[in-house]
Amino acid sequence: MDTGTLGGQQRILSFAIKDRNALYQSYMPFVKHGGLFIPTTKRYQLGDEIFLLLQLMEEPDRIPVAGRVVWVTPAGAEGNRVVGVGVQFSEQDNGVAQRKIEEYIARVRSAESHSSTLTVPYLPSSSRSCLWSTDRAWARRSARGASPS
């Protein structure tokens, strides 16, 4: 369900995920504070503010999450990609949504699972920070002409 207007106004989006694999496919671990890809035919622009009412699995309560659009897959995208938007979670919820999602998908962790965004192996947020710092160190060494180890 989607309500609101275009033109930079905040919009409300309800999204329910009932299955761990679907959650894994939608989760965007590479986005700061986490995010979800949400299939929708509604038109959004990068930077649009979203108020997401997220229902995970069988939980009776929805998780309210403020966010913004950071990814748009338009109709007719190459590779028959699912039409929708990627919503980055705001830091306002102190990582509550991100932690809940990561708890649910911790058991999926298959690098071969299909994602609606990028196909990347799942890493908990604590591991990603180590990975990113390792990649930056490697890039600095490579830029200086040192051989990567």
PEVEN-V781910 format. One record per pair of residues at least 4 apart in sequence whose ideal C-beta (glycine too) atoms are under 7 Angstrom apart, sorted by the first residue. I is the first residue (numbers start at 1). J is the second residue. If there is no record, write none. Layout:
I J
I J
//
This chain:
1 14
2 11
2 13
2 40
2 42
3 11
3 12
4 9
4 10
4 11
4 12
5 9
6 43
8 48
10 49
10 51
11 48
11 50
12 51
12 53
13 38
13 50
13 52
14 53
15 36
15 38
15 52
15 54
16 55
17 22
17 23
17 26
17 56
18 57
19 23
20 24
20 104
20 105
20 107
20 108
21 25
21 108
21 113
22 26
23 27
23 56
23 101
23 104
23 105
24 105
24 108
24 113
24 122
25 113
25 114
25 115
25 116
26 36
26 37
26 116
27 36
27 101
27 105
28 34
28 35
28 36
28 37
28 86
28 117
29 34
29 122
29 123
29 128
30 118
30 120
31 35
31 70
31 88
32 88
33 88
33 89
33 90
33 91
33 95
33 98
34 89
34 97
34 98
34 101
35 67
35 70
35 86
35 87
35 88
35 89
36 87
37 71
37 84
37 86
37 116
37 117
38 84
38 85
38 87
39 82
39 83
39 84
40 84
40 85
41 83
44 48
44 69
44 72
44 85
45 69
46 69
46 70
46 72
47 68
47 69
48 68
48 69
49 68
50 67
50 68
50 69
50 87
51 66
52 65
52 67
52 87
53 62
53 64
54 62
54 63
54 65
54 97
55 59
55 62
56 63
56 100
56 104
57 104
63 96
63 97
63 100
65 89
65 93
65 97
66 90
66 92
67 87
67 88
67 89
67 90
68 87
68 88
69 85
69 86
69 87
70 86
70 88
71 85
71 86
71 117
72 85
73 77
73 81
73 82
73 83
73 84
74 83
75 83
77 81
82 116
84 116
86 117
89 93
89 97
89 98
93 97
95 99
96 100
97 101
98 102
98 125
99 103
100 104
101 105
102 106
102 124
102 125
105 122
108 113
108 122
109 122
111 121
114 119
115 119
123 127
123 128
123 131
127 131
128 132
129 133
130 134
131 135
132 136
133 137
134 138
135 139
136 140
137 141
138 142
138 148
139 143
140 144
141 146
141 148
142 146
142 148
//
